[in-house]
Amino acid sequence: MKVALLQHTPDPEMTVALAARLCYSPVAIDELKQRLSGADIRTFLDKIMSLGHQSVLEHASFTFGIEGISRVTSHQLVRHRVASYSQQSQRYVSHKERFAAVIPPTIGERPDVLARFEAQLQALHKAYAEMVEAGIPAEDARYILPNATETKIMLTMNARELLHFFAVRCCERAQWEIRAMSLEMLKLVKGIAPTIFRDAGPGCLSGPCPEGTMTCGKIVAVREFFRNF
């Protein structure tokens, strides 16, 4: 898996703080911008985050390039609808050459199960290649490809949606692959907007576990992990 931050709003914390300050000031925007110092930015961000005034976070956006994830994970990812996505097409990009596949750790650590898994991948690849060779359009031959097939995707989310995304997908209860991806994304945005994402992570960091009876039961360890993240 490769996760890269391709683009982001220039000085996202300044942008958000300016939007927040604008809501409470009669001063012109240019003058507001000139008045904002680093300390003011942190103060305004702390205030809006504590008050839940998160609409201003939507002015900051982040674009990621993600490679080497499975279709399992991309299907979960696009359920987050306040975002923009561009994904490699299986209609226009043929997998006539052996398609790459993601192997879950629980399968990879079991040689007997892994052998069966890889045998099935090989059989599916052979069937796919034979269909394409026989003139079946790739858009139809792809129906036989497994969820394990690797894909690549670009996505853009604003800071507000990213906080929600991290609350759901950094959770121990999230599926392992999308959780690993979300942790990499969190590392990248923390370096760009440390105040906005200072407390980002699973929902249990700021309150009781939102999973209820489905809790992982490791809230103390989870909080310690993100305290040092």
Residue pairs with C-beta under 8 A, 6 or more apart in sequence:
1 66
1 67
1 68
1 69
1 177
1 180
1 181
1 184
2 65
2 66
2 67
2 68
3 64
3 65
3 66
3 181
3 184
3 185
3 188
4 64
4 65
4 66
4 188
5 62
5 63
5 64
5 185
5 188
5 189
5 192
6 63
6 64
6 65
6 154
7 62
7 63
8 60
8 61
8 62
8 63
8 189
8 192
9 15
9 59
9 60
9 61
9 62
12 60
12 62
12 159
12 192
12 193
12 196
13 41
13 42
13 45
13 60
13 193
13 195
13 196
14 33
14 36
14 41
15 59
15 60
16 44
16 45
16 48
16 56
16 57
16 59
16 60
16 159
16 196
17 36
17 40
17 41
17 44
17 45
18 29
18 32
18 33
18 36
19 56
19 59
20 44
20 45
20 47
20 48
20 53
20 56
21 32
21 36
21 40
21 44
22 29
22 32
23 53
23 56
25 32
27 35
36 44
41 195
42 195
45 195
45 196
46 195
47 53
48 54
48 56
48 57
49 196
49 199
54 160
54 163
55 160
57 158
57 159
57 160
57 163
57 196
58 158
58 159
58 160
58 161
59 158
60 158
60 159
60 193
60 196
61 156
61 157
61 158
61 159
62 156
62 157
62 158
62 159
62 162
62 188
62 189
62 192
63 154
63 155
63 156
64 154
64 155
64 156
64 185
64 188
65 152
65 153
65 154
66 152
66 153
66 154
66 155
66 181
67 150
67 152
68 100
68 102
68 150
68 152
69 77
69 102
69 150
69 151
69 152
69 153
69 177
69 178
69 181
70 101
70 102
70 147
70 148
70 149
70 150
70 151
70 177
71 145
71 146
71 147
71 148
71 149
71 151
72 102
72 147
72 148
72 175
72 177
73 102
73 175
73 177
73 178
73 181
74 87
74 151
74 153
75 147
76 175
76 178
77 85
77 153
77 155
77 178
77 181
78 85
78 87
80 157
80 161
80 164
80 165
82 157
82 158
82 160
82 161
82 164
83 155
83 156
83 157
83 161
84 155
84 156
85 153
85 154
85 155
86 153
86 154
86 155
87 151
87 152
87 153
87 154
88 151
88 152
88 153
90 138
90 139
90 142
90 145
90 149
90 151
91 138
91 139
91 142
92 138
93 138
94 132
94 138
95 125
95 128
95 138
95 142
95 145
95 149
96 128
96 129
96 132
96 133
96 138
98 125
99 125
99 128
99 145
99 149
99 150
100 149
100 150
101 121
101 146
101 148
101 149
101 150
102 148
102 150
102 177
103 114
103 117
103 148
104 176
104 177
105 176
107 113
107 114
107 117
108 114
120 146
121 146
121 148
124 144
124 145
124 146
127 144
128 141
128 142
128 144
128 145
131 140
131 141
131 144
132 138
132 141
157 165
159 189
159 193
159 196
159 197
162 185
162 189
162 197
162 200
163 196
163 197
163 200
165 182
165 185
166 182
166 185
166 186
166 197
166 200
166 201
166 202
167 200
167 201
167 202
167 203
167 210
168 174
168 202
168 203
169 178
169 179
169 181
169 182
170 179
170 182
170 183
170 186
170 200
170 201
170 202
170 226
171 179
171 202
171 203
171 204
171 211
171 216
172 179
172 202
172 216
172 218
172 222
173 211
173 214
173 215
173 216
174 182
183 229
186 197
186 200
186 201
186 229
187 229
189 196
189 197
189 200
190 197
190 198
190 200
190 229
199 205
199 206
201 226
201 229
202 222
202 226
203 209
203 210
204 210
204 215
204 219
204 222
204 223
205 222
205 223
205 226
209 215
209 216
209 219
216 222
